[in-house]
Amino acid sequence: MDLESSQHGPYHLIKVNAPRIDAAHAIAFKDTIRAMTAGGTDNVVLDLGQVRFIDSSGLGAIVAALKLMGPHRRLDLACLTPDVAKVFRLTRMDSIFAIHASLEDLTSRQAG
């Protein structure tokens, strides 16, 4: 799974460079996220702007990544496409994750 890591202010930004997070990619996604966030900053943001499809396995991998980070770290989501946002709403996962419309929204919330 193609993931790109960078620093965005106080956030560790992980950009998902793939159109799908599904059963075929869920284990690789979870393992890569685990490696990228090990011992890192407390605030991690997943940029899902290129993801057009997510199934229950992909959703489970994101939830597993959150759990792997532990109780004192955050995993926020940003740039959800309409179809991906709909999955998070329908499963009520939008109440578990902080979801930012854009990276600019993330920066303005941090400043405010």
Buried (B, 14 or more C-beta within 10 A) or exposed (E): BEBEBEEBEEBBBBBBEBEBBBEEBBEBBBBBBEEBBEEBEEBBBBBBBBBBBBBEBBBBBBBBBBEBBEEEBBBBBBBBBEEBBEBBEEBEBBEBBBBBEEBEEBBEEEEE
